[in-house]
C-alpha cells in the first residue's frame, strides 16, 4: 500500500520527496514531500497509514496537505485532525471535505493552489 501512495503522489506532484518511510508509534509515514516555489511559497504533503480505521477516519489515513505564502500565512490546507474529520481551509475559511480517495484529494488540493496562484 505504501508503494501505491508513493507512486500516486510522485506522479501527480512531479517533485522529489524528502524524508523516508518510517514507523511511528501509532501510524506509519507513507509519504512526505515539500516544494518551495520561486516566490517563496511552500507546498507540503504528509500522509500516514493508521493501524486501524475509525468512524472519524474510515479510510484509515491521517493527512496534512499545506500551502502557505512566503511569510508563513496558511493559504490552503487539507487535513483530518482528531475531532474535525476531513476538512479544508482556504485562508480563514474552513469547510468539511468529502474524502473520495488519495488521487482526488491531491487533485483538489492542487486545483485550489493553482486557482490561488493564478489570482496573484
C-alpha distances in whole Angstrom, upper triangle without the diagonal:
4,5,5,7,9,10,11,13,14,16,17,18,20,20,19,17,19,18,15,12,14,14,16,19,17,14,11,12,9,11,15,17,21,24,27,30,33,35,33,31,27,24,21,17,15,12,11,9,12,13,14,15,18,21,21,17,16,13,12,12,14,15,18,19,23,26,29,32,34,36,33,33,30,30,27,24,21,20,20,22,23,26,25,22,21,23,25,28,30,32,34,33,30,29,26,23,21,18,17,13,12,14,17,17,17,19,21,21,22,25,27,27,28,31,32,32,34,37,37
4,5,5,6,9,10,11,12,14,16,16,18,17,16,14,15,14,11,8,11,12,14,17,16,12,9,9,5,8,12,14,18,21,24,27,30,32,30,28,24,21,18,15,13,10,9,8,12,13,15,16,19,22,21,18,17,14,13,11,13,14,16,17,21,23,26,30,31,33,30,31,28,28,25,22,20,19,19,21,22,26,25,22,21,23,24,26,28,31,33,32,29,28,26,23,22,18,18,14,12,14,17,16,16,19,21,20,21,24,25,25,27,30,30,30,33,35,36
4,6,5,6,9,10,10,12,14,15,16,16,15,13,15,15,12,10,13,15,17,20,19,16,13,12,8,9,13,14,18,21,24,26,30,32,30,28,25,21,19,16,15,12,13,12,15,17,19,19,23,25,25,21,20,17,16,15,17,16,19,19,22,24,28,31,31,34,31,32,29,29,26,24,22,21,22,24,26,29,28,25,23,25,26,28,30,32,34,34,31,30,28,25,24,20,19,15,13,14,18,17,16,19,21,21,21,24,26,25,27,30,31,30,33,35,36
4,5,5,6,9,10,11,12,14,15,16,16,14,17,17,15,13,16,17,19,22,21,17,14,13,9,10,14,15,19,21,24,26,30,31,30,28,25,21,19,15,15,12,13,12,15,17,18,18,22,24,23,19,18,15,15,14,16,16,18,18,21,23,27,30,31,34,31,32,28,28,25,23,20,20,21,23,25,28,27,23,21,23,24,26,28,31,33,32,29,28,26,22,21,17,16,12,10,11,14,15,14,16,19,19,19,22,24,24,25,28,29,29,31,33,34
4,5,5,6,8,10,11,12,14,14,14,12,15,15,13,11,14,16,17,20,19,15,12,11,7,7,10,12,15,18,21,23,27,28,27,24,21,18,15,12,11,9,10,10,14,16,17,17,20,22,21,17,17,13,13,11,13,12,14,14,17,20,23,26,28,30,27,28,25,24,21,19,17,16,17,20,22,25,23,20,18,20,20,23,25,27,29,28,26,25,23,20,19,15,14,11,8,9,12,12,11,14,16,16,16,19,21,21,22,25,26,26,28,30,31
4,5,5,6,8,10,10,11,11,11,9,12,12,11,10,13,16,17,21,20,16,13,11,7,6,9,10,13,16,19,21,25,27,25,23,20,17,14,11,11,10,11,12,16,18,20,20,23,25,24,20,20,17,16,14,15,14,15,15,17,19,23,26,27,29,26,27,25,25,22,20,18,18,19,22,24,27,26,23,21,22,22,24,26,28,30,30,28,27,25,22,22,18,18,14,11,11,15,14,12,15,18,17,17,20,21,21,22,25,26,25,28,30,31
4,6,5,6,8,10,10,12,12,11,14,15,14,13,17,19,21,24,23,19,16,14,11,10,12,12,16,17,21,22,25,27,26,24,21,18,16,14,14,13,15,15,19,21,23,22,25,27,26,22,22,18,18,16,18,16,18,17,20,21,24,27,28,31,29,29,27,26,23,22,20,20,22,24,27,30,28,25,23,24,24,26,27,29,32,31,29,28,27,23,22,19,18,14,11,10,14,15,12,14,18,17,17,19,22,21,22,25,26,26,27,30,31
4,6,5,6,8,10,12,13,12,16,16,16,15,18,20,22,25,23,19,17,15,11,10,12,12,15,16,20,21,24,26,25,23,20,16,15,12,13,12,14,15,18,21,22,21,24,25,24,20,20,16,17,15,16,14,16,14,17,19,22,25,27,29,27,27,24,24,20,19,17,18,19,22,25,27,25,23,20,21,20,23,24,26,29,28,26,25,23,20,19,16,14,11,8,7,10,11,9,11,14,14,13,16,18,18,19,22,23,23,25,27,28
4,6,5,6,8,9,10,9,12,14,14,14,17,19,20,24,22,19,16,13,10,8,9,9,11,13,16,18,21,23,22,19,16,13,11,9,10,10,13,14,18,21,22,22,24,25,23,20,21,17,17,14,15,13,13,11,14,16,19,22,23,26,23,24,21,21,18,16,15,16,18,21,23,26,24,22,19,19,19,21,21,24,26,26,24,24,22,19,19,16,15,12,8,8,11,10,8,10,13,12,11,15,16,16,17,20,21,20,23,25,26
4,6,5,6,6,7,7,11,13,13,14,18,20,22,25,25,21,18,15,12,9,10,9,11,12,16,17,20,22,21,20,17,14,13,11,12,13,15,17,21,23,25,25,27,29,27,24,24,20,21,18,18,16,16,14,16,17,20,23,23,26,24,25,23,22,20,19,18,19,21,24,27,30,28,25,22,23,22,23,24,26,29,29,27,27,26,23,23,20,19,16,12,11,14,14,11,13,16,15,13,16,19,17,18,21,22,21,23,26,26
4,6,6,8,10,11,15,17,17,17,21,24,25,29,27,24,21,18,15,13,14,12,14,14,18,18,21,23,23,21,19,16,15,14,15,15,18,19,23,26,27,26,29,30,28,25,25,21,22,20,20,18,18,16,18,19,22,24,25,28,26,27,25,24,21,20,19,21,23,26,29,31,29,27,23,24,23,24,25,27,30,29,28,28,27,23,23,20,18,15,12,10,13,14,11,11,15,15,13,15,18,17,17,20,22,21,22,26,26
4,6,9,11,12,16,18,18,19,22,24,26,29,27,24,21,19,15,13,13,12,13,13,16,16,20,21,21,19,17,13,13,12,14,14,18,19,23,26,27,25,27,28,26,23,24,20,21,18,19,16,16,14,16,16,19,21,23,26,24,24,22,20,18,17,16,18,21,24,27,29,27,24,21,21,19,21,21,24,27,26,25,24,23,20,20,17,16,14,11,8,10,11,8,8,11,11,9,12,14,14,14,17,18,18,19,22,23
4,5,9,10,13,16,17,18,21,24,25,28,27,23,21,18,15,12,12,9,10,9,13,13,16,18,18,16,13,10,10,10,13,14,17,19,23,26,27,27,28,29,27,24,25,22,22,19,19,16,15,12,13,13,16,18,20,23,21,22,19,18,16,16,16,18,21,23,26,29,26,24,21,21,19,20,20,22,25,25,24,24,24,21,21,19,18,16,12,11,13,12,8,9,12,11,9,12,14,12,12,16,17,16,18,21,21
4,7,9,13,16,17,18,22,25,26,30,29,25,23,19,17,14,13,10,11,10,13,13,16,18,18,17,15,12,13,13,15,17,20,22,25,28,30,29,32,33,31,27,28,25,25,22,22,19,18,15,16,16,19,20,21,24,23,24,22,21,19,19,19,21,24,26,30,32,30,28,25,25,23,23,23,25,28,28,28,28,27,24,25,22,22,19,16,14,16,16,12,13,16,14,12,15,17,15,15,18,19,18,19,23,22
4,6,9,13,14,16,20,23,24,28,27,24,21,18,16,12,11,7,8,7,10,11,14,17,16,15,13,10,11,11,14,15,19,21,25,28,30,29,31,33,30,27,29,25,25,22,21,18,17,14,15,15,17,19,19,22,21,22,21,20,19,19,19,20,23,25,29,31,29,28,25,24,22,23,23,24,28,28,27,28,28,25,26,23,23,20,17,16,18,17,13,15,17,15,13,16,18,15,16,19,20,18,20,23,22
4,6,10,12,14,17,21,22,26,26,23,20,16,14,11,10,7,8,8,11,13,16,19,17,17,14,12,11,12,13,15,18,20,24,27,29,29,31,33,31,28,29,26,25,22,21,18,18,16,16,17,19,20,20,23,22,24,22,22,21,20,21,22,24,26,29,32,30,29,26,26,24,25,25,26,30,30,29,30,30,27,28,25,25,22,18,18,20,19,16,18,20,18,16,20,21,18,19,23,23,21,24,26,26
4,6,8,10,14,17,18,22,22,19,16,12,11,8,6,4,7,9,12,15,18,20,18,17,14,12,10,9,10,12,15,17,20,23,26,26,28,30,28,25,26,23,22,19,18,15,15,14,15,16,18,20,20,23,21,23,21,22,20,19,19,19,22,23,26,29,28,26,24,24,23,24,24,25,28,29,28,28,28,25,26,23,23,20,17,17,19,18,15,17,20,17,16,20,21,19,20,24,23,22,25,27,27
4,7,10,13,16,17,21,21,19,16,12,12,9,6,6,7,9,12,15,18,20,18,17,14,13,10,11,11,13,15,18,21,23,26,27,29,31,29,26,28,25,23,20,19,16,15,15,15,16,18,20,20,22,20,22,21,22,21,19,20,20,22,23,26,29,28,27,25,25,24,24,25,26,29,30,28,30,29,27,28,25,26,23,19,20,22,20,17,20,22,19,19,23,23,21,22,26,25,24,27,29,28
4,7,9,12,14,17,18,16,13,10,10,8,6,7,9,13,15,19,21,23,20,20,16,15,12,11,10,12,13,16,18,21,24,25,27,30,27,24,26,23,21,18,17,15,15,15,16,18,20,22,22,23,21,24,22,24,22,20,20,20,21,22,24,28,27,26,24,25,24,25,27,27,29,30,29,30,29,27,28,25,26,23,19,21,23,21,19,22,24,21,21,25,25,23,25,28,27,26,30,32,31
4,6,10,12,16,17,14,11,8,8,8,7,10,12,16,19,22,25,27,24,23,19,18,14,13,11,12,12,14,17,19,22,23,26,29,27,24,25,22,20,17,17,16,16,17,19,21,23,26,25,27,24,27,25,26,24,22,22,21,22,22,24,28,28,26,25,26,26,27,29,30,32,32,31,31,30,28,28,25,26,22,19,21,23,21,20,23,25,22,23,26,27,25,27,30,30,29,32,34,34
4,7,10,13,14,11,7,5,6,7,8,11,15,18,21,24,27,29,27,25,21,19,16,14,11,10,9,11,14,15,18,20,23,26,24,21,22,19,17,15,15,14,16,17,19,22,24,27,27,29,26,28,26,27,25,22,21,20,20,21,22,26,26,24,23,25,25,27,29,30,32,32,30,30,29,26,27,23,24,20,17,19,22,20,19,23,24,22,23,27,27,26,28,31,31,30,34,36,35
4,7,10,11,9,6,6,8,10,11,14,17,21,24,27,30,31,29,27,23,21,18,16,12,12,10,11,13,14,17,20,22,25,24,21,22,20,17,15,15,15,17,19,21,24,26,29,29,30,27,29,27,29,27,24,22,20,21,20,22,25,26,24,24,26,26,28,30,31,33,33,31,31,30,28,28,25,25,22,20,22,25,23,22,25,27,25,26,29,29,28,31,34,33,33,36,38,37
4,7,8,7,5,6,9,12,13,17,20,23,26,30,33,34,31,29,26,24,20,17,14,12,10,10,11,11,15,17,20,23,22,19,21,19,15,14,14,15,17,20,22,25,27,31,31,32,29,30,28,30,28,24,23,20,20,19,20,24,25,23,23,25,27,28,31,32,33,33,31,31,29,27,28,24,25,23,20,23,26,23,23,27,28,26,28,31,31,30,33,35,35,35,38,40,39
4,6,5,5,7,11,13,14,17,20,24,26,29,33,34,30,29,25,23,19,17,13,12,9,10,10,10,14,16,18,21,20,18,20,18,15,14,12,14,16,19,21,24,26,29,30,30,27,28,26,28,26,23,21,18,18,17,17,21,22,21,21,24,25,26,29,30,31,31,29,29,27,26,26,24,25,23,21,24,26,23,23,27,27,25,27,31,30,30,33,35,34,34,38,39,39
4,6,8,10,14,16,17,21,23,27,29,33,36,36,33,31,28,26,22,20,16,15,11,12,10,10,13,16,17,21,19,18,20,19,15,15,14,16,18,21,23,27,28,32,32,32,29,30,28,30,28,25,23,20,18,17,16,20,22,21,22,24,26,28,31,32,32,32,29,30,28,27,27,25,27,24,23,26,28,25,26,29,30,28,30,33,32,32,35,37,36,37,40,41,41
4,7,10,13,16,17,21,23,27,29,32,36,36,33,31,27,25,21,19,15,13,10,9,7,7,9,12,13,17,16,14,16,16,12,12,11,14,16,20,22,26,28,31,32,32,29,29,27,29,27,23,21,17,16,14,14,17,19,18,19,22,24,26,29,30,30,30,27,27,25,24,24,22,23,21,20,24,25,23,24,27,27,26,28,31,30,30,34,35,35,36,39,40,40
4,7,9,12,14,17,20,24,27,30,33,34,31,28,25,22,19,16,12,10,6,6,5,6,9,11,13,17,15,13,15,13,10,9,8,11,14,17,20,23,25,29,30,31,27,28,25,27,24,21,19,15,14,14,14,17,18,17,17,20,22,24,27,28,29,29,26,25,23,22,22,19,21,18,17,20,22,20,20,24,24,23,25,28,28,28,31,33,32,33,36,37,37
4,6,9,11,15,18,22,25,28,32,32,30,28,24,21,18,15,11,9,5,5,7,8,11,13,16,19,18,15,16,14,11,10,10,11,14,17,19,23,25,29,30,31,27,28,26,27,24,21,19,16,16,16,17,20,21,19,19,21,23,25,28,29,30,30,27,27,25,23,23,20,21,18,16,19,21,19,19,23,24,22,24,27,27,27,30,32,32,32,35,37,37
4,6,8,11,14,18,21,24,28,29,26,24,20,18,14,11,8,6,4,6,9,11,14,16,18,21,19,16,18,15,12,10,9,10,12,14,16,20,22,25,26,27,24,25,23,24,22,19,17,15,15,16,17,21,21,19,18,20,21,23,25,27,28,28,26,26,24,22,22,19,20,17,15,17,20,17,17,20,22,20,21,24,25,24,26,29,29,29,32,34,33
4,7,10,14,17,21,23,27,28,26,24,20,17,14,11,8,6,5,6,10,12,15,16,18,21,19,16,17,14,12,10,10,10,12,13,16,19,22,26,27,28,25,26,23,24,21,19,17,15,16,17,19,22,22,19,18,20,21,23,25,27,29,28,26,25,24,21,21,17,18,15,12,14,17,15,14,18,20,18,19,22,23,23,25,27,27,28,31,32,33
4,7,10,14,17,20,23,25,22,20,17,14,10,8,6,5,7,9,13,16,18,18,21,23,21,18,19,16,14,11,11,9,11,11,14,16,19,22,23,25,22,23,21,22,19,16,15,14,16,17,20,23,22,20,18,19,19,21,23,25,27,27,24,25,23,21,21,18,18,15,11,13,16,14,12,16,18,16,16,20,21,20,22,25,24,24,27,29,29
4,7,11,14,17,20,22,19,17,13,11,7,6,4,7,9,12,15,18,20,21,23,25,22,19,21,18,17,14,12,10,10,10,11,14,16,19,20,22,19,20,18,19,17,15,14,14,16,17,20,23,22,20,19,19,19,20,21,22,25,25,23,24,23,21,22,19,20,17,14,15,17,15,13,16,18,15,16,19,19,18,20,23,23,22,26,27,27
4,7,10,13,17,18,16,14,11,8,6,5,7,9,12,16,19,22,24,24,26,28,25,22,24,21,20,16,15,12,11,10,11,12,14,17,17,20,17,19,17,18,16,14,15,15,18,19,22,25,24,22,20,20,19,19,20,21,24,25,24,24,24,22,23,20,21,18,15,15,17,15,12,15,17,14,14,17,18,16,18,21,20,19,23,25,24
4,7,10,13,15,12,11,7,6,4,7,9,12,15,19,21,25,27,27,28,30,27,24,26,23,23,19,17,14,12,10,9,10,11,14,14,16,14,16,15,15,14,14,15,16,19,20,23,26,24,23,21,21,19,19,19,19,22,23,23,24,24,22,24,22,23,21,17,17,19,16,14,16,17,14,13,17,17,14,16,19,18,17,20,22,21
4,6,10,11,10,8,6,5,6,9,12,15,19,22,25,28,30,30,31,32,29,27,29,26,26,22,20,17,14,12,10,9,11,12,12,15,14,16,15,15,14,15,16,18,21,22,26,29,27,26,23,22,20,19,19,19,22,24,24,25,26,23,25,23,24,22,19,18,20,17,14,16,17,14,12,16,16,13,14,17,16,14,18,20,18
4,7,8,6,6,5,6,9,12,15,19,22,25,28,31,33,33,34,35,32,30,32,29,29,25,23,19,16,14,12,10,10,10,9,12,12,14,14,14,15,16,18,20,23,24,28,30,28,28,25,24,21,20,19,19,22,24,24,26,27,25,28,26,27,25,22,22,22,20,17,18,19,16,14,17,17,13,14,17,16,13,17,19,17
4,5,5,5,6,8,11,14,18,21,25,28,31,34,36,35,36,37,33,31,34,31,31,27,25,22,19,15,13,10,10,10,9,13,13,15,15,14,15,17,19,21,25,26,30,32,30,29,26,25,21,20,19,18,22,23,24,26,28,26,28,27,28,26,23,22,23,21,18,18,19,16,14,16,15,12,12,15,13,11,14,16,14
4,5,7,9,12,15,18,21,25,28,32,34,38,39,39,40,40,37,35,37,35,35,31,29,25,22,19,17,14,13,11,10,13,15,16,17,16,18,20,23,25,29,30,34,36,33,33,30,28,25,23,21,21,24,26,27,29,31,29,32,30,31,30,27,26,26,24,21,21,22,19,17,19,18,15,15,17,15,12,15,16,14
4,6,9,12,15,19,22,25,29,32,35,38,40,39,39,40,37,35,37,35,35,31,29,25,22,19,16,13,11,8,7,10,12,14,15,14,16,19,22,24,28,29,33,34,32,32,29,27,23,21,19,18,21,24,25,27,29,28,31,30,31,30,27,27,26,24,22,22,22,19,17,18,17,14,14,16,13,10,13,14,11
4,6,10,13,16,19,23,26,30,32,36,37,37,37,38,34,33,35,33,33,29,27,23,20,17,14,11,9,7,4,8,9,12,13,13,15,17,20,22,26,26,30,32,30,30,28,25,22,20,19,17,20,23,24,27,28,27,30,29,31,29,26,26,26,24,21,22,22,18,17,19,18,14,15,17,15,12,16,16,13
4,7,10,14,17,20,24,27,29,33,34,34,34,35,31,30,32,30,30,26,24,20,16,14,11,7,6,4,4,8,8,9,10,10,11,13,16,19,22,23,27,29,26,26,24,22,18,16,15,14,17,19,20,23,25,24,26,26,27,26,23,23,23,20,18,19,18,15,14,16,14,11,12,14,12,10,14,14,12
4,7,10,13,17,20,24,26,29,31,30,31,32,28,27,29,27,27,23,20,17,13,11,8,5,5,7,7,10,8,10,10,10,10,11,14,16,20,21,24,26,24,24,22,20,17,15,15,14,18,19,20,22,23,22,24,23,25,23,20,20,21,18,15,17,17,13,12,15,14,11,13,15,13,12,16,17,15
4,7,10,14,17,21,23,27,28,27,28,29,26,24,26,23,23,20,17,14,11,8,6,4,7,9,10,13,11,12,10,10,9,10,12,14,17,19,22,24,22,21,19,17,15,14,14,14,18,18,18,20,21,19,21,20,21,20,17,17,17,14,12,13,14,10,9,13,12,9,11,14,13,12,16,17,16
4,7,10,14,17,20,23,25,24,25,26,23,21,23,21,20,17,14,11,8,6,5,6,9,12,13,15,12,14,11,12,10,9,11,12,15,16,20,22,20,20,17,16,14,14,15,16,19,19,19,20,20,18,20,18,20,18,15,16,16,13,11,14,14,11,11,15,14,12,14,17,16,16,19,20,20
4,7,10,14,16,20,21,21,22,23,20,18,20,17,17,13,11,8,6,4,6,9,12,15,17,18,15,16,14,14,12,10,9,10,13,14,18,20,19,17,15,15,13,14,16,17,20,20,18,19,19,16,18,16,17,15,11,13,14,11,9,12,13,10,11,14,14,13,16,18,17,18,21,22,22
4,7,10,13,16,18,18,19,21,18,16,18,15,14,10,8,6,5,6,9,12,15,18,19,21,17,18,16,17,14,11,10,10,12,13,16,19,18,16,14,15,15,16,18,19,21,21,19,20,19,17,18,16,17,15,12,14,15,12,11,15,15,13,14,18,17,16,19,22,21,21,25,26,26
4,7,10,13,15,15,16,18,16,13,15,12,11,7,6,4,7,8,12,15,18,21,23,24,21,21,18,19,16,13,11,10,11,12,15,18,17,15,13,15,15,17,20,21,23,23,20,20,18,16,17,14,15,12,9,12,14,11,11,15,15,14,15,19,19,18,21,23,23,24,27,28,28
4,6,10,12,12,14,17,15,12,14,11,9,6,5,6,9,12,15,18,21,25,26,27,24,24,21,22,19,16,14,11,11,12,14,17,17,15,14,16,17,20,22,24,25,25,22,22,20,18,18,15,16,14,12,15,17,14,14,18,19,17,19,22,22,22,25,27,27,28,30,32,32
4,7,9,9,12,15,14,11,12,9,6,5,7,9,12,15,18,22,24,28,30,31,27,28,25,25,22,19,16,14,13,14,15,18,18,15,15,18,19,22,25,27,28,27,24,23,21,19,18,15,16,13,12,15,17,15,16,19,20,19,21,24,24,25,27,29,29,30,33,35,35
4,5,7,9,13,12,9,10,9,5,6,7,10,14,17,20,23,26,30,32,32,29,29,26,27,24,20,17,14,12,13,13,16,17,14,15,18,20,23,26,28,28,28,24,23,21,19,19,16,17,15,14,18,19,17,19,22,22,21,24,26,26,27,30,31,31,33,35,37,37
4,7,10,14,14,11,12,11,7,9,11,14,17,20,24,27,30,34,35,36,32,32,29,31,28,24,21,18,16,16,15,18,19,17,18,21,24,26,30,32,32,31,28,27,24,22,22,19,20,18,17,21,22,21,22,25,26,25,28,30,30,31,33,35,35,36,39,40,41
4,7,10,11,9,9,9,6,9,11,15,18,21,24,28,31,35,36,37,33,33,30,31,28,24,21,18,15,15,14,16,18,15,16,20,23,26,29,31,32,30,27,25,22,21,20,17,18,17,17,21,22,20,22,25,25,25,28,30,30,31,34,35,35,37,39,40,41
4,7,8,6,5,6,4,8,10,14,17,20,23,27,30,34,36,36,33,32,29,29,26,22,19,16,13,14,13,15,16,13,14,17,21,24,27,30,30,28,24,22,19,18,16,14,15,14,15,19,19,18,21,23,23,23,26,28,28,29,32,33,33,35,37,38,40
4,5,5,5,8,7,10,11,14,18,21,24,27,30,33,36,36,32,31,28,29,26,22,19,16,12,13,11,12,13,11,13,16,20,23,26,29,28,26,23,21,17,17,16,14,16,16,17,21,21,19,22,24,23,24,27,28,28,29,32,33,33,35,38,38,39
4,6,5,9,9,12,13,16,19,21,24,27,30,34,36,36,33,31,28,28,25,22,19,16,12,13,11,11,12,9,11,15,19,22,25,28,27,25,21,19,15,15,14,13,15,16,18,21,20,19,22,24,23,23,27,28,27,29,32,32,33,35,37,37,39
4,6,9,9,10,10,13,15,18,21,24,26,30,33,33,29,28,24,25,22,18,15,12,9,9,8,8,8,6,8,12,15,18,22,24,23,21,18,16,12,12,12,11,14,15,16,20,19,17,20,22,21,21,24,25,24,26,29,29,29,32,34,34,36
4,5,5,6,8,10,13,16,19,23,25,29,32,32,28,27,24,24,21,17,14,11,8,10,9,10,10,7,8,12,15,18,22,24,24,22,18,17,13,12,11,10,12,12,13,17,16,14,17,20,19,19,22,23,23,25,27,28,28,31,33,33,35
4,5,8,10,13,16,18,22,25,28,32,34,35,31,30,27,27,23,20,16,14,11,13,13,14,13,10,10,14,17,21,24,27,27,25,21,19,15,14,12,10,11,11,13,16,16,15,18,20,19,20,23,24,24,26,29,29,30,32,34,35,37
4,6,9,11,14,16,20,23,26,30,32,33,30,29,26,25,22,19,15,13,11,14,14,16,15,11,10,14,17,20,23,26,27,25,21,19,16,13,11,8,9,8,10,13,13,12,15,17,17,18,21,22,22,24,26,27,28,30,32,33,35
4,7,10,14,16,20,23,26,30,32,33,29,29,26,26,23,19,16,13,11,13,13,15,15,12,12,15,18,21,24,27,27,26,22,21,18,16,14,11,13,11,11,15,16,14,17,19,19,19,22,24,24,25,28,29,30,31,34,35,36
4,6,10,13,16,20,23,26,28,29,26,26,22,23,19,16,13,10,9,11,12,14,14,11,10,13,15,18,21,24,25,23,20,19,16,14,14,10,12,10,9,13,14,12,14,17,17,16,19,21,21,22,25,26,27,28,31,32,33
4,7,10,13,17,20,24,26,26,23,22,19,20,17,13,11,8,6,8,9,12,12,10,9,12,14,16,19,21,22,21,18,17,15,14,14,11,14,12,11,15,15,12,14,17,17,15,18,21,20,21,24,25,25,26,29,30,31
4,7,10,13,16,20,22,23,19,19,16,17,14,10,8,5,6,8,11,14,13,11,9,11,11,14,16,18,20,19,16,16,14,13,14,11,13,12,10,13,13,10,11,14,14,12,15,17,17,17,20,22,21,23,26,27,27
4,6,10,13,16,18,19,16,16,12,13,11,7,6,4,7,8,12,15,13,12,10,10,10,11,14,15,17,16,14,15,14,13,15,13,15,14,12,14,14,11,11,14,13,10,13,16,15,14,18,19,19,20,23,24,24
4,7,10,14,16,18,14,14,11,11,8,5,5,6,10,12,15,18,15,14,11,11,9,10,12,14,16,16,14,15,15,13,15,13,15,14,11,13,13,9,8,11,11,7,10,12,11,11,14,16,15,16,19,20,20
4,7,10,13,14,11,10,7,8,6,4,7,8,12,13,17,19,17,16,14,12,10,9,10,11,14,14,14,15,16,15,17,16,18,17,15,16,16,12,11,13,12,9,10,13,11,10,13,15,13,14,18,18,18
4,7,10,11,9,9,6,6,5,6,9,12,15,17,20,22,19,19,17,15,11,10,10,10,13,14,14,16,18,16,19,19,21,20,17,18,17,14,12,14,13,9,9,12,10,7,11,12,10,11,14,15,14
4,7,8,5,5,4,5,7,8,12,14,18,18,22,23,21,21,19,17,14,11,10,9,12,14,15,18,20,19,22,22,24,23,21,21,21,18,16,17,16,12,13,15,12,10,13,14,11,11,15,15,13
4,5,5,5,7,7,10,12,16,18,21,22,25,27,24,25,23,20,17,14,12,10,14,16,18,20,23,22,25,25,27,27,24,24,23,21,19,20,19,15,15,16,14,11,13,14,11,10,14,13,11
4,5,8,10,10,13,15,19,21,24,24,28,29,27,28,26,23,20,17,16,14,17,20,21,24,26,26,29,28,30,29,27,27,26,23,21,22,22,18,17,19,17,14,16,17,14,13,16,16,13
4,6,9,11,14,16,19,21,24,24,27,28,27,28,26,24,20,17,16,13,16,19,21,24,26,26,30,29,32,31,28,29,28,25,24,25,24,20,20,22,19,16,19,19,16,15,19,18,15
4,6,9,11,12,16,17,21,20,23,25,23,24,23,20,17,15,14,12,14,17,18,21,23,23,27,26,29,28,25,26,26,22,21,23,21,18,18,20,17,15,18,19,15,15,19,18,16
4,6,9,11,15,16,19,19,22,23,21,22,21,18,15,12,11,8,10,13,15,18,21,21,25,25,27,27,25,26,25,21,20,22,20,16,17,19,15,14,17,17,13,14,18,16,15
4,6,7,11,13,16,16,19,20,18,19,17,14,11,8,8,6,8,11,12,15,17,17,21,21,24,23,21,22,21,18,17,19,16,13,15,16,13,11,15,15,12,13,17,16,15
4,7,10,13,17,17,21,22,19,19,17,14,10,8,6,4,8,10,11,14,16,16,19,20,22,22,21,21,19,16,16,16,14,11,12,13,9,8,12,11,8,10,13,13,12
4,7,10,14,15,19,20,16,16,14,11,7,5,5,6,9,9,10,12,13,13,16,16,18,19,17,17,16,13,12,13,11,8,10,10,7,7,11,11,9,11,14,14,14
4,6,10,11,15,16,13,13,11,8,6,5,7,8,10,10,9,11,12,11,14,14,17,16,15,16,15,11,11,13,11,8,11,12,9,10,13,14,12,15,18,18,18
4,7,10,13,14,11,10,8,6,4,6,9,11,13,12,10,10,10,8,11,10,13,13,12,13,12,8,9,12,9,7,11,12,10,11,15,15,15,17,20,20,21
4,6,10,11,9,8,6,6,6,8,12,14,15,14,11,11,10,9,11,10,14,13,12,15,14,10,12,14,12,10,14,16,14,15,18,19,18,21,23,24,24
4,7,8,6,5,4,6,8,11,15,17,17,15,12,11,10,9,11,10,13,13,13,16,15,12,14,17,15,14,17,19,17,19,22,22,22,24,27,27,28
4,6,6,6,7,9,11,12,16,17,17,16,13,13,12,12,14,13,17,17,16,20,19,15,17,20,18,17,20,22,20,21,24,25,24,26,29,29,29
4,6,6,9,11,14,15,19,20,19,19,15,15,13,14,16,15,19,19,19,22,21,18,20,23,21,20,24,25,23,24,28,28,27,30,32,32,33
4,6,10,11,14,15,19,20,19,18,14,14,12,14,15,16,19,20,21,24,22,20,22,25,22,21,25,26,24,26,29,29,28,31,33,33,33
4,7,7,10,12,16,17,16,14,11,10,8,10,12,13,17,18,18,21,20,17,19,21,19,18,22,23,20,22,26,25,24,27,30,29,30
4,6,10,13,16,18,18,16,12,10,8,8,10,10,13,14,15,18,17,14,17,19,17,16,20,21,19,21,25,25,24,27,29,29,30
4,7,11,14,17,17,14,11,9,6,5,7,7,10,12,12,15,13,10,13,15,13,13,17,17,16,18,21,21,21,24,26,26,27
4,7,10,13,13,11,7,6,4,4,8,9,12,14,14,16,14,11,13,15,12,11,15,15,14,16,19,18,18,21,23,23,24
4,7,10,10,8,6,6,6,6,10,11,14,15,14,16,13,10,12,13,10,9,12,13,10,12,15,15,14,17,20,19,21
4,6,7,6,4,7,9,9,13,14,17,18,17,19,16,13,14,15,12,10,13,13,10,12,15,14,13,16,18,17,18
4,6,5,6,9,11,12,15,16,19,20,19,20,17,15,15,15,12,10,12,12,8,10,13,11,10,13,15,14,15
4,6,8,11,14,15,19,20,23,23,22,23,21,18,18,18,15,13,15,15,11,11,14,13,10,13,16,14,14
4,7,10,14,15,19,21,24,25,24,25,23,20,21,21,18,16,18,18,14,15,18,16,14,17,19,17,17
4,7,11,12,16,18,21,23,22,23,21,18,19,20,16,15,17,17,13,15,18,16,14,17,19,17,18
4,7,9,13,15,18,20,20,21,19,16,18,18,15,14,17,17,13,15,18,17,16,19,21,20,21
4,6,10,12,16,18,18,20,17,14,17,17,14,14,17,16,14,16,19,17,17,21,22,21,23
4,7,9,13,15,16,18,15,13,16,17,13,14,17,17,15,18,20,19,19,23,24,24,26
4,6,9,11,13,14,11,9,12,13,10,11,14,14,13,16,18,18,18,21,23,23,25
4,6,9,11,13,10,9,13,13,11,13,16,15,15,18,20,20,21,24,25,25,27
4,6,8,10,8,7,11,12,10,12,15,15,15,18,20,20,21,24,25,26,28
4,7,8,6,7,10,11,10,13,15,15,16,19,20,21,23,25,26,27,29
4,6,6,6,9,10,11,12,14,15,17,19,20,21,23,25,26,28,29
4,5,5,6,9,10,11,12,14,16,17,18,20,21,22,24,26,28
4,5,5,6,9,10,11,12,14,16,16,18,20,21,22,25,26
4,5,5,6,8,10,10,12,14,15,16,18,20,21,23,25
4,6,5,6,9,10,11,12,14,16,17,18,20,22,23
4,6,5,6,8,10,11,12,14,15,16,18,20,21
4,5,5,6,9,10,10,12,14,15,16,18,20
4,5,5,6,9,10,11,12,14,15,17,19
4,5,5,6,9,10,11,12,14,16,17
4,5,5,6,9,10,10,12,14,16
4,5,5,6,9,10,11,13,15
4,5,5,6,9,10,11,13
4,5,5,6,9,10,11
4,5,5,6,9,10
4,6,5,6,9
4,5,5,7
4,5,5
4,5
4
